[in-house]
Amino acid sequence: MSTPSVLAPRPYNFSAGPAVLPEEVLHTAAAEMLDWHGSGMGVMEMSHRGPEFIAIYEKAVRDLRTLLAVPEHFKILFMQGGGLGENAFVPLNLSRGGVVDVVVTGGWSQKSLKEAAKYATARCAASGEAGGFTAIPDPVTWQISPDAAYLHICSNETIHGVEFHELPDLAALGADIPLVIDCSSHIASRPIDWRRVGLAFAGAQKNLGPSGLTIVIVREDLIGHALPICPSAFDYATVAKNDSMYNTPPTWGIYVAGLVFDWVLRQQEGDLTGLAAIEARNIRKAGKLYDFLDASSFYRCPVQPAARSRMNAPFFLADESRNADFLAGAKARGLLQLKGHRSVGGMRASLYNAMPEAGVDALIAYLRDFEQTSA
Ligand SMILES: *Cc1c(COP(=O)(O)O)cnc(C)c1O
């Protein structure tokens, strides 16, 4: 499947999203661009109802189910509208117009709370804002509404670099309500404990593929309760009944994400394969970077160690007047898109699945050299 590269090595791309894709996947998509498997058509030119695309779609669903060990009583939906769209579609489908709880741990869950308030009575069950979103409030302190239809968390805050390393067990907290997770920026980087989850959604453009595809994985009993004002194309019951083809699905996104699922399933690390291999690599990649940042007084990582994201590592130079020099020097070395989000400032290195370990090593070497030449 993979085509050997005849090009110069590509730079390392630390973008938070749209983000780096496995080089092998890009080669395959390029090679198949004009003629997918002898069909005489590129994927972008095919009917979504034809046998060629149906085969692509079915393999993608099957591989994602295998990859994330999604139980049979969950539906996998391929939608559009992104993570921000789901901030509306989740309350439209699940709230029944009642109360919903949101735990605010950073910029993305803050947006979710605000959007849910348009369609439901949205309550903030806990917030990390007072601490600058550098930690996750202990679940035992959450004020969960007894009548909430569900509780929403962002399981990896892409901007603030805060990640849940264990999903909350709401039943054990005395609240037997569905947990909704926005896992846009760490889906397929680690396993998901489906016993604790009612619905998971993710935009594809962080860790899975191009923008335009949104993945929703939802427990079957939560489907079929949409508010009457919910647009038909975003009613999970309509989408599920039509195998994600009520309206034209994002065919190109499904195809490329399918290549990525296949790539993840084939990864190996020692005795580990697939998601376990990817997770082991992700732990090692993030660990190296945080260890280096912690050992240096030239750089500073704001997030508390227990909540640090494996995918998105924000950091600051002690001397912020050097930021522009730092970014220019990084670019000259082929280390791209390290600038932090405008709301946080500083730097951010995103280490998604497709970032090779050699890219992290190159980043650390640059961090070391920049510090030395700045002394
Ligand atoms: C990027 C991102 C979003 C927004 O995705 P869009 O596709 O731009 O709507 C939402 N949540 C998280 C966690 C994200 O990383």
PDBQT file of the ligand as one rigid body, heavy atoms in Angstrom, charges set to zero:
ROOT
HETATM    1  C1  LIG A 401     -10.864  21.570  17.281  1.00  0.00    +0.000 C 
HETATM    2  C2  LIG A 401     -11.794  21.235  18.368  1.00  0.00    +0.000 A 
HETATM    3  C3  LIG A 401     -13.163  21.548  18.316  1.00  0.00    +0.000 A 
HETATM    4  C4  LIG A 401     -13.767  22.342  17.169  1.00  0.00    +0.000 C 
HETATM    5  O1  LIG A 401     -13.818  21.646  16.002  1.00  0.00    +0.000 OA
HETATM    6  P1  LIG A 401     -14.453  22.292  14.678  1.00  0.00    +0.000 P 
HETATM    7  O2  LIG A 401     -14.285  21.203  13.680  1.00  0.00    +0.000 OA
HETATM    8  O3  LIG A 401     -13.670  23.530  14.354  1.00  0.00    +0.000 OA
HETATM    9  O4  LIG A 401     -15.875  22.603  14.968  1.00  0.00    +0.000 OA
HETATM   10  C5  LIG A 401     -13.985  21.173  19.353  1.00  0.00    +0.000 A 
HETATM   11  N1  LIG A 401     -13.485  20.506  20.417  1.00  0.00    +0.000 NA
HETATM   12  C6  LIG A 401     -12.180  20.194  20.511  1.00  0.00    +0.000 A 
HETATM   13  C7  LIG A 401     -11.684  19.460  21.705  1.00  0.00    +0.000 C 
HETATM   14  C8  LIG A 401     -11.302  20.542  19.492  1.00  0.00    +0.000 A 
HETATM   15  O5  LIG A 401      -9.989  20.230  19.586  1.00  0.00    +0.000 OA
ENDROOT
TORSDOF 0
